[in-house]
Amino acid sequence: MTNPLHTELPLNPHVVGLPPYNAGMNIAAARQRSGFEDIAALASNENPDGCSPKVAAALAGLNPARYSDPACTALRAALGEKLGLTTDRIVVGNGSEEMIAAVCRAVLRPGAVVATVCPGFGLHEIEALANGAVIEKVAMRANLDFDIPEILAVLERAPTIFFLSSPSNPVGPALDRDSLDRIVAAVRPETLLVLDEAYFEFTDDELPDGLAVLSTSPLSFVVLRTFSKAYGLAGLRVGYAVTSDARLARAMTAAKTPFNVNAAAQVAAVAALQDEAWMTASVTRLKAERMRVADAITAMGLTAARSQTNFLFLDVRRDSEAAMDHFLSGGIVVKPWKEKGFESFIRVTIGTPSDNDRFLDALRAFVMG
Ligand SMILES: *Cc1c(COP(=O)(O)O)cnc(C)c1O
């Protein structure tokens, strides 16, 4: 109950007015709401295969009494070696989402323009708004591909940051080499390009490596990657930013909290990097499953956007919240899309083959119902 003597403290209006983050329903809540014990958790793009067994082995040696390394020295060294970079361009975050917040805090001033795409990843907008930015959005085309001419037009106006996830979350496609080259050529020197490659490990080999392409350009950029998706460490919270230059990395380091990455996350990420074979085998399985699920969706007369990720984005031609309730009544959690113009879309993660079959059976029933 509110204390009657209490006076209202003025709050930061940029923060108080933020839209909520559309987080996937967690398993405990889904159990309670559906009555099912066995939940098909297909809302958060987690890895149904778990993670490398080397991670559990490494965690067994952890001493929780000690503070974590604020500089993430061992992990940054491992990443520098993997990527062929000096570690002064790498900043590790409590999930790559923290690096989205850090880059906004490092670069934005109130009134700055931040551009992104719609549908897009909620935090690209939310963290920018929290720092007083004004958002401009470029819609994906009706065929659910990037609208390159419109993106180039926005870049001409020199926003302070342009956030783009490629592969796109929630839609799925990745930029091809020509599109990426055109974007790189259009970015003005005053714009920071933030390329969010959370699903990089799932992309087909012929598609460009954004970090490699940007590294040959004179642009200011940040490439974001994460251990949450392909490496299966979502619960431990660890992702990273690679910056165009050490100065930007120092500003992002100053913008984060000092002990942002806990000790378990650091140890686990190093162990995961030592077992890339586990990750690539899991990605291969998930991509094959994704194709099977996409084909089954097509056979129902629906279309899923083409995907270079571990999820599919599809138009169920009815209200996405109603679709979510339908799936939940069968113990299946999907993510209903809520952005304007896309309220009949859901995003579904590729899970285990049996969870995917449960989803497909429920989708068939929903389409016929
Ligand atoms: C999942 C995701 C992230 C956040 O990942 P964490 O490392 O778990 O914070 C960032 N960007 C996109 C596009 C994502 O899909």
Ligand as a Chemical Component Dictionary entry (heavy atoms), coordinates in Angstrom:
data_LIG
# 
_chem_comp.id                   LIG 
_chem_comp.type                 NON-POLYMER 
_chem_comp.pdbx_formal_charge   0 
_chem_comp.three_letter_code    LIG 
# 
loop_
_chem_comp_atom.comp_id 
_chem_comp_atom.atom_id 
_chem_comp_atom.alt_atom_id 
_chem_comp_atom.type_symbol 
_chem_comp_atom.charge 
_chem_comp_atom.model_Cartn_x 
_chem_comp_atom.model_Cartn_y 
_chem_comp_atom.model_Cartn_z 
_chem_comp_atom.pdbx_ordinal 
LIG C1 C1 C 0 18.222 -13.220 -28.956 1  
LIG C2 C2 C 0 18.651 -11.939 -29.570 2  
LIG C3 C3 C 0 19.498 -11.049 -28.903 3  
LIG C4 C4 C 0 19.802 -11.148 -27.436 4  
LIG O1 O1 O 0 20.550 -12.165 -27.111 5  
LIG P1 P1 P 0 21.189 -12.276 -25.666 6  
LIG O2 O2 O 0 22.634 -12.463 -25.989 7  
LIG O3 O3 O 0 20.544 -13.451 -25.070 8  
LIG O4 O4 O 0 20.954 -11.018 -24.907 9  
LIG C5 C5 C 0 19.937 -9.918  -29.526 10 
LIG N1 N1 N 0 19.534 -9.644  -30.776 11 
LIG C6 C6 C 0 18.717 -10.436 -31.449 12 
LIG C7 C7 C 0 18.299 -10.058 -32.818 13 
LIG C8 C8 C 0 18.240 -11.617 -30.865 14 
LIG O5 O5 O 0 17.366 -12.387 -31.513 15 
# 
loop_
_chem_comp_bond.comp_id 
_chem_comp_bond.atom_id_1 
_chem_comp_bond.atom_id_2 
_chem_comp_bond.value_order 
_chem_comp_bond.pdbx_ordinal 
LIG C1 C2 SING 1  
LIG C2 C3 SING 2  
LIG C2 C8 DOUB 3  
LIG C3 C4 SING 4  
LIG C3 C5 DOUB 5  
LIG C4 O1 SING 6  
LIG O1 P1 SING 7  
LIG P1 O2 DOUB 8  
LIG P1 O3 SING 9  
LIG P1 O4 SING 10 
LIG C5 N1 SING 11 
LIG N1 C6 DOUB 12 
LIG C6 C7 SING 13 
LIG C6 C8 SING 14 
LIG C8 O5 SING 15 
# 
